Amino acid sequence: MAIFFNKLFSNKLALIGFVIVSLLFLVAVFASFLAPHDPYLQNLNEAYSLANSKHFLGQDSLGRDILSRIIYGSRISLKVGVFSVLIASAVGIFIGAISGYYGGWVDEILMRITDVMLAFPGILLAIAVVAILGTGINNVIIALTVVGWKNYARLTRGQFLSEKQKDYVTAAKSIGLSDFRIIFRHVLPNTLAPVLVAITLGMAGMITAEAGLSFLGLGAEVGEPSWGAMLTESRRYILLYPRLTFFPGIAIMLTVLGFNFLGDGLQEILDPKKRKR
């Protein structure tokens, strides 16, 4: 573990990404302490107020504190990003592992299902699922899980096809170990490096997708401090009050940038072919 963190901190991109992501998690966990105001509290008499000593980023069209809503919005973004990626990756890894290990008709069936899912544009499929289930963060997580698992299945299958040919798998079979143990105790740990990179990069994609769905009115409930919802609420005022869209947009950009930097850094650390000599 110490070696891993030494490599992580020696990689500038990974370090920047790690710092951004760590700060984001801290802000989300301690949002109730960091937010200067109630993110739902409205004060129409102070709508569109500029930044001042009480409201550091000003107030929105309903007089709500923008900084507080951005801080609480980090909870929604991380909830969607973490849960949707964890569930999607777990489903995808399981399907990819079974498909790659057994091959034959099992592989054909599972991969044809995966191909069918890959044929659908991701955002349109997510919109369709949310339209059926209804708006709300939990339904967004379900929709993004339905969209996201297939990429992890393909990646894991490819890793298993290569790994199962190695001598230690043959040795494990020869001593009578069960397929379940071979797959999840021996082969899977040796295939997780590229999957972990994909999971990290997938966080950025899921957070962007949630913001997009919320922007379309299919994500967070009305009034929830979602960054995407903040953008759609303020888009009609973008020429008069551009700061209303600027600050949530910056929050989304920094979050996605942090996960992308961390993912790129992990790829360089975990992939021997990309390590700097």
N, C-alpha and C positions, 0 to 999 in steps of 0.2 A: 504493500500500500504506500509506504514511504517513497519507494522508487517511482511509483505512478505519479504521486503529487509533485515530486521533484521534476519529472518530465513535463507535467502540466504547467507548473509555474515558470519553467524555462521557455515555454512556448508563448510568445507575446499575444497572439490571437486567442489562444485558449485561456490565457490569464485574464484578458479583457472580458471575454465571454463569461468566464467563471465569476468575476467580480459583479458584472451586470446581473447575471442570473441569481447570484447569492443575495444581492441587494433587493432584487425583486421579491424573492421569497421572504426576506425579512420584513419588507414593507407590507406584504400580504398578511403575514402572521401577526404583525403588531399594528395593523391598520387602525384599530380602535384607539390606540394610544397616539399614533402619529397624526391622524386626521384632526385638524384644528376645529372642525365643525361637523354637525350631523349632515351626511351627504344627501339626505332626503328633505332637509329643512328648507322650506320655500320662504322667500321674502320678496314679494312682487314689487315693493317700493324701491328695492335696490337692484332690480333686474338690469343686466348688462353693465354693472359697475366695473370700473377698471381696478387693477391691482392696487391694494392699499395695505395698511398695517394689520388689518383684520382678515382680509382675504387676499392672500399673496398672489394668486393668479386671477383674481376677479371673480365675478359671478355670472351665471348663465341666464337664459331667457326667463327662468322662473325664480331667479335670485338665489339659486343654490351655489354653494361654494365649489368652484371648479377643482381646486387642489384636493379637497376631501373626496370628491367623486372619482378623481383619477386614482387616488390611493386605494379606495375601496374597489375600484374597477380592477386592480391587480389581482384581487381575490377571485373574481369571476374568470379572468383570463387564465390564471394558473389552475383553477379548478377544472376548467374545460380542457386545457392543454394536458395536464397531468393525467386525469382520469380517462380521457378519450384515448390518449396514446398508450397508457398502461393496458387498458382493456383490448384495444385494437392489436397491440403488439402481442399480447398473450394469446389471443385467438389466432393471429397470423403465424406466430412461432409454432404453435401446436399443429396447425394444418400443414405448414411447410415442413416440419420435422417428420410427421407421419408420411407425407407425400414423398419426401426425398429419401427416407430410410427404406420404405417398402417398395417403392417404384411400381412398375407394372400397372394393373388396372386401377389400383388405389391412387397412384400418381395421376393417371389419365383423368379419372373422375374429378379429383380435387383440383387439378390444374385447369380443367375445362370450366369448372365453376368459377375459379379465380379469373380466367380469361374473360368470361361473361361479365364479371363485376368490373374488370379493367376497361371494358368497352364503354361503360357509362362514364360521362364526364362527372368528375367528383363533386363539384359544387352543385350541379343540377340534381344529382342523386341525393345529396344532403338536403337540398331545398324540398325535394319530393317527400323525403322521410319526415322532415319537420312539418310540412303541410299536412301530412296524415296524422302525426302524433300531436301537433299543436306546438305553440311557442313555449319557451322556458329553457333554462340552462340544462336541466336533466335530459330533456328531449334533444337538445343540441349535442350533448355528449353521445347519446345513442346514435344520432344521425352521423356524426363524425367517426364513430366506431365502425358503423356499417361501411363507410367510405374508405377508412384507413387500413383495415386489416390485410387487404390483398397485397399491398406492397411488402409487408413483413413476411407474408407467406412465400412470395416469390424469392425474396432474399434468403430466407432460411432454407428453403428447398435447395437452392443452388449451393449453399454451404454444405448441406448434408450429402448431396450427390458427390462432392469432392471428398468429404471427411470419411464417409462410410467405407471407402476403398482402402483405408489405411490399416496397418498391421494390428494396431491395438484393438480395433473393432473385430477383426477376425479372431484374435486371441480371446476376446470377451465372449464371443459366440462359442468358441471351442470348449470353454470351461462351463458352459451351460447357463450363463447369465440370461435373464429374461430380456425380451425386446424393450420393455418399459425402462428397465434399469440402464440398458445400453444407450437408449435414446436420451434419457433425461439426466443420467448421472455421468455419462462418459462422453458422448458425442456433443450434446448441446453446449456444455461449457466451453468446448473448443471452437464453437461457431458463433459465439455471442459478440465478438469484437465488432464486426461490421454492423450487427443488429443494434448494438448500443449506440453507435454513431447515427444510424438511421432513426433511432428513438429520439435522440437529442435534436436532430434536425426536424423530426416530425413534430416536436413541441411547437416550433416556430410556425409550421404549416397549420396546425390545429388552432393556434391562437389567432392567426390571420383569418382562418375560415370562420371562427366564432365572430370576429369583428365584422366580417363580411355579411354573415347571416343576421347579426344584430343591426347592421346598417340597412339591410333590406326589410327589417321589421320582423324577422323570423327567429331571432335569438332571445335575448333577455326580455323579461316582461317590461311593460311600459313603466318608466320611472327608475328602473334598476340602473346603478352606476356602471354600466358596461361601456368600454371605450368605443365600441362600434355604435352603440345606441347614442352615445354623446355626439358622435359624428353626424348621425342621421337627424338628430334633434336640432343641430346647429347649421345644417347645410343651407337652409334657406336664408341664413344671416351671414353667409360666408363673405360677402362683399362688404357688409357694414361692420361686422364684428369677426374678422378672420381668426382672432385668438381663440374663439370658441371651438374651432376645428383644429387649430394649430397644436394645442397642448395634448389632447387625446391622441392626435396623429403622431406626435413625437413619442408618446408613451408606447404606442404600438411599434413604431420603428425601432426604438431602443431595445425593446423586449425581443423582437424578431432578430435584430442584429446580435444580441447577446447569445441567443441559442445557436444562431448560425456560426458565430465565431467559436463557440465552445464545441460544436459538432465538427467543424473543420479542424480544430486543434486535436480533438480526440482521434479523428481519422488519421492524422499525421503521427500521433503517438502510438496508436494501436496497430496500424498497418505497417509492417516492416518495409514494404516497397516504397513507402512515402516518407520514411524517416530521413531526416537530414544527416548526412554523414559528417 
